[in-house]
Amino acid sequence: MRESAIEKNVTDFAKRKGWLSFKWVSTSQRGVPDRLFFKGGEVKMVEFKAPGKHPTLYQQAIHQRLLDAGFEVAVVDDVEKGRALFC
């Protein structure tokens, strides 16, 4: 399954569960997570990958910076794993 198909499936599921979803595109900072999800004062950041793929070293560095600031980034390469974030 392609990364885009996993992202669409998980995002559609999250929206049905009442989460707001925004694609995170930053022209000045590459490596940011793919999507931000918001609900009930909670923020989830998700990096989508094709099955078996992993974040690049640069993405890992950005994820670590976010973790250091108190935010986790979920790396999702499987629809069921992604859906579990929003149950």
C-alpha positions in Angstrom: 0.0 0.0 0.0 1.3 3.5 -0.8 2.0 6.1 1.8 -0.7 8.3 0.4 -3.4 5.6 0.6 -2.5 4.9 4.3 -2.6 8.7 5.0 -6.0 9.1 3.3 -7.5 6.0 5.1 -6.3 7.0 8.5 -7.2 10.7 8.0 -10.8 9.8 6.9 -11.1 7.5 9.9 -9.9 10.3 12.3 -12.3 12.8 10.8 -15.2 10.4 11.3 -14.2 10.2 15.0 -14.4 14.0 15.2 -10.8 15.0 14.8 -9.8 18.1 12.8 -7.0 17.3 10.4 -4.6 19.6 8.6 -1.8 18.8 6.2 1.4 20.3 7.5 3.4 21.9 4.7 6.2 24.2 5.7 8.0 26.1 3.0 10.7 27.2 5.3 11.3 24.0 7.3 11.4 20.6 5.6 11.1 17.4 7.6 8.0 18.3 9.6 5.3 15.6 10.2 2.7 15.0 7.4 -0.4 15.8 9.4 -1.7 17.5 12.5 -4.9 16.3 14.2 -6.8 18.3 16.9 -9.6 17.3 19.2 -10.6 18.2 22.8 -7.4 20.2 23.4 -5.2 17.4 22.2 -2.8 17.5 19.3 -1.5 14.5 17.5 1.4 14.8 14.9 1.7 12.0 12.4 4.4 11.0 9.9 3.0 8.6 7.3 5.3 6.1 5.6 4.9 3.3 3.2 4.9 -0.2 4.8 8.3 -1.0 6.2 9.7 2.5 5.5 11.2 4.7 8.2 11.7 8.5 8.7 14.8 9.9 7.1 17.6 11.1 9.4 16.5 14.7 8.9 12.9 13.8 9.8 14.1 12.0 12.8 16.0 15.1 13.9 12.9 17.2 13.5 10.8 14.6 15.4 13.4 14.7 18.2 13.2 18.5 18.4 9.4 18.3 18.7 9.8 15.6 21.4 12.2 17.9 23.2 9.5 20.6 23.1 7.0 18.2 24.6 5.2 16.8 21.5 5.3 13.2 20.3 5.3 12.3 16.6 3.6 9.0 15.7 5.2 7.2 12.7 2.5 5.2 10.9 3.2 2.7 8.1 0.0 0.7 8.6 -3.7 1.6 8.4 -4.6 -0.3 11.6 -1.7 1.2 13.6 -2.9 4.7 12.4 -6.5 4.1 13.2 -5.5 2.9 16.7 -4.3 6.5 17.5 -7.9 7.8 17.2 -9.9 5.1 19.0 
